[in-house]
């Protein structure tokens, strides 16, 4: 193999490695583990609502158990095959932050299992679920302050969730 080909190969592999690292880091703290909020009943993410619809339709849309995808050990329901395919191609892009737990509670270092699928905000291309509709605007108004706090708290909160699951 010529020196020029070896040099190009090394450069391309280096670039690919950087892209892979960026993708992992870019996933952010939202999926630092596999904690997915399935609520108190049902065992399905976001109580069966279509996570892609928040982005495409701008509203909460109930998914169908007939159009589902298992990710992180949890079924996710979708309103259409297209939404299912979009999610399957990039689940981290569409999944709610903090495993679908109430973003406002994560700010304070805790979790509220019950969220209202109608109470959400998309901020900087990320989906945040909130406990109730009345608090969603408040969360958005303080996003610059609260999101960094929630990001910092999430690893510990997620670790506690994982601990509680087995104890």
N, C-alpha and C positions, 0 to 999 in steps of 0.2 A: 504494500500500500504506500502510495507516495506521501511525502511530508505534507503537501497541500491538502490532500484528502483527509489525512489524519487530523490536521489542524481544523478543517471544516467540521469533521465529525465531533471533535472535542468541543468546539464552539457550539454546535447544535445541541449536543447532550447537555452542556452547561446551561443553555437557554431553556431547554425542556425542564431541567431540574429547578431552575428559578420559577418557572411557570407553576410547577407542581407545588413548590413551597408557598408561593403567593396564593394559590387556590386554597391550601389548607389554612393559612393564616387569614385569608380573606373570609373564610367561613365565619370568623368572629367567635365571640364568646357564646353566641346563641346555641351552638351545637358542640360545646366542649365535651359533652357526654351524650348519653342516649336517653335522658329523661324526657318523656313525652307525656303531657297532661292528657289523660283520658277521662277526666272528671270522675264523679262518684259512681256513675252508672254507664254501662254501654261498652267500655273498653275500646273506644274508637277516638282518634284524634279530633279535636275541635268539635266534639259532640256530633260528628258526622257532617260538618260543614265543609264545603269545597274551598280549600286554602288558596287555590289559584284564582277563584272568582273575586276575591278581595282586590286583586290586582287588575283583572280584566274587566270586571263588571262594576267595581267600586262599591260593592255591597256584599253582605253575607248571603250566601246561597246554599241551601241544603244539598248535600251530595247524595249519591245513591250507593247502597252497599253492593249493587251489581257492577259498579264502576269503581273499583278500589285498588289500592296498591299498598303493600306491606313495606313500611320503612321504619327502621329502628325498632323493629319488633311490634309495631303498632299499625293497624289498618287506617288508611286515610281514604275518605270517600270523595268522589268528584261528581259534578253535575253533567260532565260530558267526557267522552273519550279523549278529545283534544286537551282538556284540562289535565286529565290523567297523564297523558304523554308529556305535556309541558312539565309537570311535576317530576315525572320519572327521569327526565333529562337533566333536571337541576333542582333537586329537592331543597337544598339549603336556601336557594333564592326565594322560594315560595313559603317555606315553613315559618311559622310565627317564632319570634324571638323568645328566648327563655323557655323553650319547650312547650309553649302555649299556655304557660302560667300567667297570671295577671302581672303585667309589666310594672304597674304601680306598686304592687306588694314587693316585688323583687328589689325595687329602689330602696325599700326599708329593710331588706335582708330576709324577708319571709316569702311565703307563697299563699295564694288563695286558689284552691283547686277549682272552685266554680268560677267560670268566666261567662260572660254573656257574648255569644258569637256576634251579636249585633254591635257590641262595643269594641271598636277597633280603630286604629290609626295606622296609616302607612307613612312613615317618616324616613326620608333618605332611602327610599326603596326597600324598607324593611317593615314587616307586619308586626304590630304590637297588639295583643289582646288585653282587654281591661275587664275588671270585675263587673262594671255596669256602664251604661251609655252616658250617664251623668258625669262620670269621671274621665271619659275619653278625651274631652276637650281640655280638661285641666292637665292631663298628662301631656298632651300635645303642646300646650302653652308653656310648659316647663321642660320640654324635651331636651333642650341644650344642657340643662343642669342634671336632670333625672336620668337620662339614658347612660351617661358615663358612670353614674353611681350604680345603676342596675347592672351594667356590664361588669363592674368591679365586684359586685356582690354575687353574681350568678355562679361562679365556680363553687363558692362555699355553699350556697343554697342548693345547687345541684348535688353536691356531695352529701348534704344532709338528707335530701330526698332519697338518694341511693342507699344511705345507711338505714333510713326508716323503712325502706322496702324490705330489708332483710332482718330487721330486728323488731 
